[in-house]
Amino acid sequence: MTSAKNQGFTLVELLVVIGILGILASALFPAISNAVMQANMTAVGTRGRDIYVAITGANTEREPLGLGNVWPKTQADAGAGSGAATTDIAAQTFTDSSKYFYALYDGANVGTASWSPYVAGFDYSKLAGAGVSAKSGTAELTAQNNMWTIAGNVRDEMEDIIPILVTRNVDASGLKAVLVDGSVSTPLTWSATYKAPFSNKAFVMVRKGGGVFKARSKYATLNVVYQNQAFTTVVTGSATAPLMYLTPDGPVTPQ
C-alpha cells in the first residue's frame, strides 16, 4: 500500500491565482476610491460647516456689543478710526486666508496667558484633511496647512447663495460676483497651485446661508454651484469693498 504525497501549487496554478486576484483588485479599486473620496468630502464639509458656525456665532455675540463682524476684510471700512480699537479683528485687513485664520485663532498668543481667540469651536484642525497636513508648532500659519479659500468683505445684504468657504483646489476667479443668468453652465476651473484636497476631481464649499455643497468635477459648473439662481454681490449705495476671495496665499477677484 502506497501513500500519496502532498503536492504544492504548480507555477501555472500560482500564476492563475495571482491573475484572478489582480482582476478582482482592479474591479474593486474604483469603488474603494469613490468611497474614500466621499468620506473625505464629508469630513471636509463638516469642518467647513464648523468654521461657518464659529464665525456666525461670534458675529451674533458681538453685534449687541457694538463690535463689527469677524468676516475678513481686504480694506478698512470707511470712517474707521485709529487707536486701540484697530487691533480688533473687525478693523484689520487681510491679504490671504492663512493670515486671517491665524488672527481669528489668536495664533500669536497660543500657549500664553493672554491667548484669546475671537471664536469658539475653531482650531487649526478645521483647516486640514484630504491630503492637507495639520499645522504643528507655534510658527505662523502658512498655506501648506490651510485648505480653505474664504470670501472677504462679506455683507449681510449679499445673497445667501454665494460661496463663503471653498476648498482651495478651485480657482476662485471663476466664481461670480454677478450672475444675471442662472442657467449659465460655464465650468469652474481648478487651481494650478493647489492639488490637495481633491485635485481636479471634486470640491467642497459652504454658502453664505450655511449650506454645505459637495460635488465631483462633472458638476462643477456655475448653474449647479448657484442652483440656477441669478444674483449679485454688489451692495448698491455702499462704499464698502467688493466681494473678493482670499486663497491661502493671496487675494483673487471673482469675475
SULJO-V653378 format. One record per residue. SS is DSSP state (2 for helix, 1 for strand, 0 for the rest). BURIAL is I if it has 16 or more other ideal C-beta (glycine too) atoms within 10 Angstrom, else O. Layout:
ss=SS burial=BURIAL
ss=SS burial=BURIAL
//
This chain:
ss=0 burial=O
ss=0 burial=O
ss=0 burial=O
ss=0 burial=O
ss=0 burial=O
ss=0 burial=O
ss=0 burial=O
ss=0 burial=O
ss=0 burial=O
ss=0 burial=O
ss=2 burial=O
ss=2 burial=O
ss=2 burial=O
ss=2 burial=O
ss=2 burial=O
ss=2 burial=O
ss=2 burial=O
ss=2 burial=O
ss=2 burial=O
ss=2 burial=O
ss=2 burial=O
ss=2 burial=O
ss=2 burial=O
ss=2 burial=O
ss=2 burial=O
ss=2 burial=O
ss=2 burial=O
ss=2 burial=O
ss=2 burial=O
ss=2 burial=O
ss=2 burial=O
ss=2 burial=O
ss=2 burial=O
ss=2 burial=O
ss=2 burial=O
ss=2 burial=O
ss=2 burial=I
ss=2 burial=O
ss=2 burial=O
ss=2 burial=I
ss=2 burial=I
ss=2 burial=O
ss=2 burial=O
ss=2 burial=I
ss=2 burial=I
ss=2 burial=O
ss=2 burial=I
ss=2 burial=I
ss=2 burial=I
ss=2 burial=I
ss=2 burial=I
ss=2 burial=I
ss=2 burial=I
ss=2 burial=I
ss=2 burial=I
ss=2 burial=I
ss=2 burial=O
ss=2 burial=I
ss=2 burial=I
ss=2 burial=O
ss=2 burial=O
ss=2 burial=I
ss=2 burial=O
ss=0 burial=O
ss=0 burial=O
ss=0 burial=O
ss=0 burial=I
ss=0 burial=I
ss=0 burial=I
ss=0 burial=I
ss=0 burial=I
ss=0 burial=I
ss=0 burial=I
ss=0 burial=I
ss=0 burial=O
ss=0 burial=O
ss=0 burial=O
ss=0 burial=O
ss=0 burial=O
ss=0 burial=O
ss=0 burial=O
ss=0 burial=O
ss=0 burial=O
ss=2 burial=O
ss=2 burial=O
ss=2 burial=O
ss=2 burial=O
ss=0 burial=O
ss=2 burial=I
ss=2 burial=I
ss=2 burial=I
ss=0 burial=O
ss=0 burial=I
ss=0 burial=I
ss=0 burial=I
ss=0 burial=I
ss=2 burial=I
ss=2 burial=I
ss=2 burial=I
ss=2 burial=I
ss=2 burial=I
ss=2 burial=I
ss=2 burial=I
ss=2 burial=I
ss=0 burial=I
ss=0 burial=I
ss=2 burial=I
ss=2 burial=O
ss=2 burial=O
ss=0 burial=O
ss=0 burial=O
ss=0 burial=O
ss=0 burial=O
ss=0 burial=O
ss=0 burial=O
ss=0 burial=O
ss=0 burial=I
ss=0 burial=I
ss=0 burial=I
ss=0 burial=O
ss=0 burial=O
ss=0 burial=I
ss=0 burial=O
ss=2 burial=I
ss=2 burial=O
ss=2 burial=I
ss=2 burial=I
ss=0 burial=I
ss=1 burial=I
ss=0 burial=I
ss=0 burial=O
ss=1 burial=I
ss=0 burial=O
ss=0 burial=O
ss=0 burial=I
ss=0 burial=O
ss=0 burial=O
ss=0 burial=O
ss=0 burial=O
ss=0 burial=O
ss=0 burial=I
ss=0 burial=O
ss=2 burial=I
ss=2 burial=O
ss=2 burial=I
ss=0 burial=I
ss=0 burial=I
ss=1 burial=I
ss=1 burial=I
ss=1 burial=I
ss=1 burial=I
ss=1 burial=I
ss=0 burial=I
ss=0 burial=I
ss=0 burial=I
ss=0 burial=O
ss=0 burial=O
ss=0 burial=I
ss=0 burial=O
ss=0 burial=O
ss=0 burial=I
ss=0 burial=I
ss=1 burial=I
ss=1 burial=I
ss=1 burial=I
ss=1 burial=I
ss=1 burial=I
ss=0 burial=I
ss=0 burial=I
ss=1 burial=I
ss=0 burial=I
ss=2 burial=I
ss=2 burial=O
ss=2 burial=I
ss=0 burial=I
ss=0 burial=I
ss=0 burial=I
ss=1 burial=O
ss=1 burial=I
ss=0 burial=O
ss=0 burial=O
ss=0 burial=O
ss=0 burial=O
ss=0 burial=O
ss=0 burial=O
ss=0 burial=O
ss=1 burial=O
ss=0 burial=I
ss=0 burial=O
ss=1 burial=I
ss=0 burial=I
ss=0 burial=O
ss=0 burial=O
ss=0 burial=I
ss=0 burial=O
ss=0 burial=O
ss=0 burial=I
ss=0 burial=I
ss=0 burial=O
ss=0 burial=O
ss=0 burial=O
ss=1 burial=I
ss=1 burial=I
ss=1 burial=I
ss=1 burial=I
ss=1 burial=I
ss=1 burial=I
ss=0 burial=I
ss=0 burial=O
ss=0 burial=O
ss=0 burial=O
ss=1 burial=I
ss=1 burial=I
ss=1 burial=I
ss=1 burial=I
ss=1 burial=O
ss=2 burial=O
ss=2 burial=O
ss=2 burial=O
ss=0 burial=I
ss=1 burial=O
ss=2 burial=I
ss=2 burial=I
ss=2 burial=O
ss=2 burial=I
ss=0 burial=I
ss=0 burial=O
ss=0 burial=O
ss=0 burial=O
ss=0 burial=O
ss=1 burial=I
ss=1 burial=O
ss=0 burial=I
ss=0 burial=O
ss=0 burial=O
ss=0 burial=O
ss=0 burial=O
ss=0 burial=O
ss=0 burial=O
ss=0 burial=O
ss=0 burial=I
ss=0 burial=I
ss=0 burial=I
ss=1 burial=I
ss=1 burial=I
ss=1 burial=I
ss=1 burial=I
ss=0 burial=I
ss=0 burial=I
ss=1 burial=O
ss=1 burial=I
ss=1 burial=I
ss=0 burial=O
ss=0 burial=I
ss=0 burial=O
//
